[in-house]
Amino acid sequence: MTQQPHELVWTLTTAGFAARCVHVVADLGVADRIDDSPVPAAELASACGVDADALGRVMSLLAAHGIFDHRDGTFGHTASSRLLRSDHPMTMRPFLQMMGLPIIWGSITELGHSVRTGRPSLEVLEPQGLWAHLQGHPSDGEIFGRAMTAKAGAEGAAVVDAFDFRPYRTITDIGGGRGHLLRAVLDVAPDTEGILFDLPEVIDSLDVEHPRMRAIAGDFFKDALPAADAYVLMEVLHDWPERECVEILAAIRRAAHQNSTLLVVEGVLPEDHNDPRAATLDLIMLTVTGGRERTASQMSGLFEQAGFRLDRVTDTASPMRIVEGSPV
Ligand SMILES: C[S@@+](CC[C@H](N)C(=O)[O-])C[C@H]1O[C@@H](n2cnc3c(N)ncnc32)[C@H](O)[C@@H]1O
């Protein structure tokens, strides 16, 4: 239903409260304390060691938005609140915790800095930027890593369903995090070897192995990248402004052979930019990393500057799209 003008403005102006409620509830692990039967607010509060009245009010706001079912002083699950459970196969809890981290939420609070300067507002809190922050704050790095891994449930599966990775003998996942996408790819491509390339602190914290995956620690701005038949870059380019994107793609071009394939996996903005989800992610990138979401034509421009041509954009059943390129 379309909101009245006053309601729309009021709702957007105060939307940060709902977001904070989700972060707090995710941090406390409230959803893990509700199984199939609804639980009284006081019982949830006592299990979490927090104030019953305040938690009940937080939960009521979430229930008013359809996250949790509130009746007779108890809270039960809805399909959305089940995604906050740690054991849900498509759990969003680590993502919510990451969005609630003081370094991330604080950057969004400082949005005005980005608007004034065009630079990531995270630099107000951490002049060295996100990656240095995660390196210096291992518990934030752990939450960030888990948030990226949690995407494997929905987005990784959608990507491997939408694209045939089997023809490639070697696939290198550049900035592949903990290798969740690469492992999903290797599971459907039995003759493929995988190489995971990421920063040393990420590679050092890897806890999951795959018999056909090896990991290389390095910096894509400084170190030579391994040769491969296909290069995957999932949600890496959107972390960076244009110049750095071209540097990353050019480093891949130097390592690639003439028949290698470039696979950029991320959301692709509609050409008219009229998509609230993509526009929100675009602002997260502006404030947190200084990157941006891009249209297919913007991607094509990056590809061209680095010696690739954009061949095809493949939709997946998730917001991820696969932008395929080949060396010119
Ligand atoms: C947004 S995360 C995406 C991770 C993974 N591809 C995914 O989609 O879940 C960006 C990744 O780029 C890595 N990264 C950042 N700077 C890097 C650099 N200079 N060299 C190599 N990897 C880097 C980060 O460590 C992180 O794993």
The ligand as an SDF file (V2000), in Angstrom:
LIG
                    3D

 27 29  0  0  0  0  0  0  0  0999 V2000
   33.6230   -7.3640    0.2710 C   0  0  0  0  0  0  0  0  0  0  0  0
   34.8200   -8.5970    0.5430 S   0  0  0  0  0  0  0  0  0  0  0  0
   34.2640   -9.8400   -0.5960 C   0  0  0  0  0  0  0  0  0  0  0  0
   34.7300  -11.2010   -0.2040 C   0  0  0  0  0  0  0  0  0  0  0  0
   34.2040  -12.3280   -1.1180 C   0  0  0  0  0  0  0  0  0  0  0  0
   34.6330  -12.1630   -2.4900 N   0  0  0  0  0  0  0  0  0  0  0  0
   32.7110  -12.3770   -1.0250 C   0  0  0  0  0  0  0  0  0  0  0  0
   32.0230  -12.0140   -1.9750 O   0  0  0  0  0  0  0  0  0  0  0  0
   32.2010  -12.7490    0.0250 O   0  0  0  0  0  0  0  0  0  0  0  0
   36.2660   -7.9710   -0.2720 C   0  0  0  0  0  0  0  0  0  0  0  0
   37.4970   -8.8540   -0.1320 C   0  0  0  0  0  0  0  0  0  0  0  0
   38.6170   -8.1940   -0.7470 O   0  0  0  0  0  0  0  0  0  0  0  0
   39.7510   -8.4660    0.0460 C   0  0  0  0  0  0  0  0  0  0  0  0
   40.7810   -7.4430   -0.1980 N   0  0  0  0  0  0  0  0  0  0  0  0
   40.7420   -6.1280    0.1330 C   0  0  0  0  0  0  0  0  0  0  0  0
   41.8540   -5.5020   -0.2520 N   0  0  0  0  0  0  0  0  0  0  0  0
   42.6360   -6.4500   -0.8410 C   0  0  0  0  0  0  0  0  0  0  0  0
   43.9340   -6.4110   -1.4410 C   0  0  0  0  0  0  0  0  0  0  0  0
   44.6270   -5.2760   -1.5090 N   0  0  0  0  0  0  0  0  0  0  0  0
   44.4310   -7.5570   -1.9630 N   0  0  0  0  0  0  0  0  0  0  0  0
   43.7190   -8.7200   -1.8890 C   0  0  0  0  0  0  0  0  0  0  0  0
   42.4630   -8.8060   -1.3390 N   0  0  0  0  0  0  0  0  0  0  0  0
   41.9420   -7.6870   -0.8120 C   0  0  0  0  0  0  0  0  0  0  0  0
   39.2060   -8.4130    1.4640 C   0  0  0  0  0  0  0  0  0  0  0  0
   40.0760   -9.0210    2.3920 O   0  0  0  0  0  0  0  0  0  0  0  0
   37.8820   -9.1270    1.3040 C   0  0  0  0  0  0  0  0  0  0  0  0
   38.0030  -10.5190    1.5070 O   0  0  0  0  0  0  0  0  0  0  0  0
  1  2  1  0
  2  3  1  0
  2 10  1  0
  3  4  1  0
  4  5  1  0
  5  6  1  0
  5  7  1  0
  7  8  2  0
  7  9  1  0
 10 11  1  0
 11 12  1  0
 11 26  1  0
 12 13  1  0
 13 14  1  0
 13 24  1  0
 14 15  1  0
 14 23  1  0
 15 16  2  0
 16 17  1  0
 17 18  1  0
 17 23  2  0
 18 19  1  0
 18 20  2  0
 20 21  1  0
 21 22  2  0
 22 23  1  0
 24 25  1  0
 24 26  1  0
 26 27  1  0
M  CHG  2   2   1   9  -1
M  END
$$$$
